[in-house]
Amino acid sequence: MKNIVVVGSQWGDEGKGKIVDWLSSEAEVVIRFQGGHNAGHTLVIDGVTYKLRLLPSGIVRKNKISIIGNGVVVDPWALLDEIDEIKNKGVVVNEKNLIISETATLILPFHKEMDEIREDTAGKGKIGTTRRGIGPAYEDKVGRRSIRVMDLISEKNLDKRLITVLSHHNAIRKGLGRPIFEKDKLKKELLEIAPIILKYSQPVWKKIDQFKTEGKKILFEGAQGILLDVDHGTYPFVTSSNTVASSAATGSGCGPNSINYVLGITKAYTTRVGEGPFPTELLDDLGEKLGKRGKEFGTVTSRKRRCGWFDGVLVRQTIKISGIDGIALTKLDVLDEFDEIKMCIAYSLNGKEIDYLPAAVEDQIKVKPIYKTFIGWKSSTQGIKEFNDLPNNAKIYIKELEKFVETKISSISTSPERKDTILLENPFDT
């Protein structure tokens, strides 16, 4: 038995959907352990495209169990819409193949409004959130005032919990000159959907223990990327949860000994959505070319992604922070038409060379990349399935990348199609 955690080793959007889809075909249980409906995975199966936001990738496959863990913040209306959306594409969703942790925190309408208010009033200090209420919901969770799935069971308890959370939010809303949020209307709306949400609710920690005893293969599916981790990312331009591999245990209810292999999804160049430092960003025609060839637009928001050369310093750093055992290198084919390809191997800060990204945002903005330049291969790698069939210059680039980040490459993706993958190591078999 192997249990695998999949995380993004950059700022998200590394192409996790394709890799997770492949792994979920072998796994028996797929668990989302953090984030909310601000992160998306695009899957293409038998010609049908599924754009998932909250639902684990296993949901679109038969005989798989999908779990939304306690570390996820759940917009119940967005979840029900997503369930209806994939049901309309012929996917079966019921309480046998979908489980929601009874301790998962709910995203409520006032969370979304607070997210929007903050971004609109922040000016140049805005974070670049997806405005879906993720951050405010996590704040309420840490502040011990959130509404959780289990609170939908009792109308009396729900009423008490709503009084607690709204006393906090309405005080802020008054201070900002916004109308207060009415409790009774929201309570009514929650009680209307409660029976539907609660039928999926179970103690997830108990189910995971059962699945481990039965020897089932478990895939822990991360959202976003390690550089957006609230502790280890480019703070404050980060998400509101821990995106590192170790949060798979906390966000689902199992011990770290449940994790046998950590796979880091790594794009062959670098992208970022939203605000914040980006040392290798290309603000020229090369950046535009990367974006066009890579179709760099967000799955959930359709926002244009910022593009730049591969930052080996950052990926090596996230590999060490997250305990990554192997990387899945994606979107190699996007680099096919470049005369030269660069890789960041160090930074310059105030005239001094450093080999890591400093923690202070002021320094993160000031660092300048030091590059190693490679000759491009100027031929198509699209659809190649064997490493030896790659152009020689592509093989040189890959081997140098692998050596620099100090972690083996387990697979190389040469197109968005699942079949177009060079498999060097199967994480389930190692």
C-alpha positions in Angstrom: 0.0 0.0 0.0 1.2 3.5 -0.9 -0.5 6.8 0.2 0.6 9.8 -1.9 0.3 13.5 -1.3 0.2 15.7 -4.4 1.2 19.4 -3.9 2.2 22.2 -6.2 5.8 23.2 -5.9 5.4 26.8 -7.2 2.5 29.3 -7.0 -0.2 26.9 -8.1 -1.4 26.3 -11.6 1.3 23.8 -12.2 -0.9 21.3 -14.1 -2.0 19.2 -11.1 -5.3 18.3 -12.8 -3.7 16.0 -15.3 -1.4 14.3 -12.8 -4.0 13.9 -10.2 -6.3 12.4 -12.8 -3.7 9.8 -13.7 -3.0 9.0 -10.0 -6.7 8.9 -9.1 -7.2 6.2 -11.7 -5.0 4.0 -9.5 -6.0 5.3 -6.1 -9.1 4.1 -4.3 -9.7 7.1 -2.1 -9.0 10.8 -3.0 -9.0 13.4 -0.3 -9.0 17.2 -0.6 -7.3 18.6 2.6 -7.1 22.4 2.3 -8.3 25.4 0.4 -11.8 26.1 -0.9 -13.5 26.8 -4.3 -10.8 29.3 -5.1 -8.6 26.6 -6.6 -9.5 24.5 -9.7 -8.4 21.4 -11.5 -9.3 20.7 -15.1 -9.7 17.1 -16.1 -10.4 15.7 -19.5 -11.7 12.1 -19.5 -13.0 10.4 -22.6 -13.3 13.7 -24.3 -15.4 15.2 -21.5 -14.0 18.3 -19.7 -14.6 18.6 -15.9 -13.7 21.8 -14.1 -13.6 20.9 -10.4 -13.3 23.4 -7.6 -14.3 21.7 -4.3 -14.8 18.2 -5.4 -11.8 15.8 -5.3 -10.6 14.6 -8.7 -11.7 11.0 -7.9 -15.4 12.0 -8.1 -15.5 11.7 -11.9 -14.3 8.0 -11.8 -16.4 5.0 -10.9 -15.7 3.0 -7.7 -13.7 5.8 -6.1 -14.4 7.4 -2.8 -13.9 11.2 -2.6 -13.5 13.0 0.6 -13.6 16.7 1.5 -11.5 17.0 4.7 -11.7 19.2 7.7 -9.0 21.5 6.4 -11.2 22.6 3.5 -13.5 25.6 3.8 -16.8 24.8 2.1 -19.2 27.1 0.4 -22.3 24.8 0.6 -24.1 26.5 -2.3 -21.1 26.4 -4.5 -20.6 22.7 -3.6 -24.2 21.8 -4.5 -23.9 23.7 -7.8 -20.7 21.8 -8.6 -22.4 18.5 -7.8 -25.3 19.4 -10.1 -22.9 20.4 -12.8 -21.1 17.1 -12.9 -24.3 15.1 -12.5 -25.5 16.8 -15.7 -22.4 15.3 -17.4 -23.4 11.8 -16.3 -21.3 11.5 -13.1 -22.9 9.7 -10.1 -22.6 11.5 -6.8 -24.1 10.1 -3.6 -23.3 9.4 0.0 -21.4 6.3 -1.0 -18.7 8.0 -3.1 -18.6 11.5 -1.5 -17.9 12.2 2.1 -17.6 15.6 3.8 -15.9 16.1 7.1 -18.4 17.0 9.8 -15.8 19.5 11.2 -15.3 21.3 7.9 -15.9 25.1 8.1 -18.6 26.7 6.0 -18.1 29.8 3.8 -21.1 32.0 4.2 -22.3 35.0 2.2 -20.8 37.6 4.6 -17.4 36.0 4.1 -17.5 36.7 0.4 -18.7 40.3 1.0 -15.9 40.9 3.4 -13.4 39.5 1.0 -14.7 41.9 -1.7 -14.7 44.9 0.7 -11.1 44.4 1.7 -9.8 44.0 -1.8 -11.8 47.0 -3.1 -10.5 49.3 -0.3 -6.9 48.0 -0.2 -5.7 49.9 -3.2 -2.0 49.1 -4.0 -2.0 46.8 -0.9 -4.5 44.3 -2.3 -3.5 40.7 -2.1 -5.2 39.5 -5.3 -7.7 37.1 -3.7 -10.3 35.3 -5.8 -13.0 37.1 -3.7 -14.7 33.9 -2.7 -14.6 34.4 1.0 -11.8 31.9 1.7 -9.7 34.1 3.9 -12.5 35.5 6.1 -13.8 31.9 6.6 -10.4 30.7 7.8 -10.2 33.7 10.1 -13.4 32.7 11.7 -12.2 29.2 12.1 -9.1 30.3 13.9 -11.2 32.8 15.9 -13.4 29.8 17.1 -16.6 31.4 15.8 -17.1 29.6 12.5 -20.1 27.6 11.5 -19.1 24.0 10.7 -21.0 21.2 8.9 -22.1 19.6 12.1 -23.7 22.8 13.3 -26.4 22.3 10.6 -27.8 19.4 12.6 -29.5 21.4 15.3 -31.5 24.6 14.6 -31.0 25.7 18.2 -27.3 25.3 18.0 -27.1 26.9 14.6 -28.9 30.0 15.9 -26.4 30.3 18.7 -23.4 29.9 16.4 -24.8 32.5 14.0 -25.3 35.0 16.8 -21.6 34.5 17.7 -20.2 34.9 14.3 -22.5 37.8 13.2 -21.7 39.8 16.4 -18.1 39.9 15.1 -18.9 40.6 11.5 -21.6 43.1 12.0 -19.4 45.2 14.3 -16.9 45.4 11.4 -19.6 46.1 8.9 -21.0 49.0 11.0 -17.5 50.5 11.3 -17.2 50.3 7.5 -20.6 51.9 7.0 -22.1 48.7 5.6 -25.5 47.4 6.5 -25.6 44.6 9.1 -26.2 41.0 8.1 -29.6 39.6 9.0 -29.4 36.3 11.0 -32.8 34.9 10.4 -32.7 35.0 6.6 -29.4 33.2 6.6 -30.5 30.7 9.1 -33.5 29.8 7.0 -31.3 29.4 3.9 -28.9 27.2 5.7 -31.7 25.0 7.2 -33.1 24.5 3.7 -29.9 23.0 2.3 -28.9 21.3 5.6 -30.5 17.9 4.8 -28.6 17.7 1.5 -25.2 18.6 2.9 -25.6 16.4 6.0 -26.3 13.3 4.1 -22.6 13.4 2.9 -21.3 14.2 6.4 -19.2 11.7 8.4 -16.3 11.6 10.8 -13.6 11.5 8.2 -10.7 10.6 10.5 -12.6 7.4 11.3 -13.2 6.5 7.7 -9.5 7.1 6.8 -8.5 4.7 9.6 -10.9 2.2 8.2 -9.5 2.6 4.7 -5.9 2.2 6.0 -6.9 -1.0 7.8 -8.4 -2.3 4.5 -5.2 -1.4 2.7 -6.8 1.0 0.2 -4.5 3.4 -1.8 -5.1 6.9 -0.7 -4.4 10.0 -2.7 -4.2 13.4 -0.8 -5.0 16.1 -3.3 -3.5 19.6 -2.5 -4.8 22.8 -4.0 -2.7 25.9 -5.1 1.1 25.8 -4.4 3.6 25.8 -1.6 4.7 29.4 -2.4 1.1 30.4 -1.4 1.4 28.7 2.0 0.4 31.1 4.8 3.5 30.2 6.7 6.1 29.3 4.1 4.9 31.3 1.0 5.5 34.9 -0.1 3.6 36.4 2.8 1.3 38.4 2.9 0.7 37.6 -0.8 -0.5 34.1 0.0 -3.6 32.0 0.6 -5.2 31.5 4.0 -4.2 27.8 4.5 -1.2 25.6 4.7 -0.5 24.2 1.3 2.6 22.1 2.2 2.4 18.3 2.2 2.3 17.9 5.9 -1.0 19.7 6.1 -2.5 16.6 4.4 -2.5 14.9 7.7 -3.9 17.8 9.7 -6.5 18.7 7.1 -7.9 15.2 6.9 -7.4 13.6 10.3 -4.6 11.1 10.1 -1.0 10.9 11.3 2.0 11.9 9.2 2.9 8.2 9.1 0.0 7.8 6.7 2.0 9.6 4.0 4.4 7.4 2.1 5.3 9.6 -0.9 5.1 13.3 -1.7 4.8 14.3 -5.3 5.5 17.9 -6.3 3.9 19.1 -9.5 6.4 21.5 -11.2 5.9 23.5 -14.3 8.9 23.8 -16.7 8.7 27.5 -16.3 7.0 29.7 -13.7 3.6 31.4 -13.4 1.7 33.3 -10.8 -1.8 34.7 -10.5 -2.5 37.8 -8.4 -0.2 40.2 -6.7 3.1 39.6 -4.9 6.9 39.0 -5.6 7.9 37.1 -8.7 11.7 37.3 -9.2 11.8 35.7 -12.7 8.7 37.4 -14.2 9.1 38.4 -17.8 7.3 41.6 -18.7 8.2 41.5 -22.3 7.4 39.6 -25.5 8.9 36.4 -24.1 6.5 36.5 -21.2 3.6 37.0 -23.6 4.8 34.1 -25.7 4.9 31.8 -22.6 1.4 32.8 -21.7 0.0 32.3 -25.1 1.7 28.9 -25.7 0.8 27.7 -22.2 -2.8 29.0 -22.3 -2.1 30.6 -19.0 -5.5 31.5 -17.7 -7.0 30.4 -14.3 -9.4 27.5 -14.2 -11.7 29.2 -11.7 -11.3 32.9 -12.4 -10.0 33.0 -16.0 -7.5 35.6 -14.7 -4.4 35.9 -16.9 -1.3 34.4 -15.2 2.0 36.2 -14.9 4.8 34.2 -16.6 8.6 33.9 -16.2 11.5 31.5 -16.5 11.9 28.5 -14.2 13.0 29.5 -10.7 15.2 26.7 -9.5 16.0 28.5 -6.2 12.3 28.6 -5.3 11.5 25.0 -6.3 14.5 23.7 -4.4 13.3 25.6 -1.4 9.8 24.3 -1.6 11.0 20.8 -2.1 12.9 21.0 1.2 10.1 22.6 3.1 7.5 20.1 1.9 9.6 16.9 1.9 9.0 16.3 -1.8 10.2 12.8 -2.9 9.8 13.4 -6.7 8.5 16.0 -9.1 6.2 15.7 -12.1 7.5 18.2 -14.6 4.7 19.6 -16.7 4.3 21.8 -19.8 7.7 21.0 -21.3 6.2 21.4 -24.8 5.4 25.1 -24.1 9.2 25.7 -24.3 9.6 24.1 -27.8 9.8 27.3 -29.8 12.3 29.4 -27.7 15.8 30.1 -29.0 17.1 30.3 -25.4 15.7 29.1 -22.2 16.8 30.4 -18.8 16.8 28.9 -15.3 17.3 31.0 -12.1 20.1 29.4 -10.1 20.7 32.2 -7.5 19.6 35.7 -6.5 21.4 39.0 -6.1 20.3 41.1 -3.1 21.9 44.4 -2.3 25.0 43.3 -4.3 25.3 39.9 -2.5 24.6 36.5 -4.0 22.1 34.4 -2.0 20.8 30.9 -2.6 17.3 31.2 -1.1 14.3 33.5 -1.1 14.4 35.7 2.0 11.3 35.9 4.2 10.8 39.7 4.2 8.6 40.8 1.4 10.7 44.0 0.9 13.7 41.7 0.1 11.6 39.4 -2.0 10.6 42.3 -4.2 14.3 43.5 -4.5 16.0 40.2 -5.4 17.3 39.9 -8.9 17.6 36.5 -10.6 20.9 35.1 -11.7 20.4 32.9 -14.7 22.0 29.9 -16.4 21.2 30.0 -20.1 20.4 26.9 -22.2 20.2 26.6 -26.0 16.6 25.9 -27.0 15.7 22.7 -28.8 13.5 24.3 -31.4 11.5 21.2 -32.2 8.3 19.7 -31.0 8.2 17.6 -27.8 4.4 17.3 -27.9 3.2 13.8 -27.4 6.6 12.2 -26.7 6.3 9.3 -24.3 10.0 8.1 -24.0 12.8 10.2 -22.5 15.3 9.1 -25.1 13.0 10.4 -27.9 13.3 14.0 -26.6 15.5 16.5 -28.4 19.1 16.5 -27.0 18.9 20.1 -25.7 15.6 19.3 -24.0 17.3 16.3 -22.2 20.1 18.6 -21.2 17.7 21.2 -19.7 15.7 18.5 -17.8 18.9 16.8 -16.4 20.3 20.2 -15.2 16.9 21.1 -13.6 16.8 17.8 -11.8 20.4 18.2 -10.6 19.8 21.7 -9.4 16.6 21.1 -7.4 18.1 18.0 -5.8 15.1 15.8 -6.4 14.4 13.2 -9.0 11.9 13.8 -11.8 9.3 11.0 -11.7 7.4 12.1 -14.9 7.5 14.6 -17.7 4.3 15.9 -19.3 4.5 16.7 -23.0 0.9 17.9 -23.7 -2.4 18.4 -21.8 -3.4 14.9 -22.8 -3.0 12.3 -20.0 -1.5 9.7 -22.4 1.3 12.2 -23.4 3.5 11.6 -20.4 7.0 10.2 -20.0 6.8 8.0 -16.9 10.1 7.6 -15.1 8.7 6.4 -11.8 5.3 5.4 -10.5 4.9 6.8 -7.0 2.5 4.0 -6.1 5.1 1.4 -6.9 8.2 3.0 -5.2 
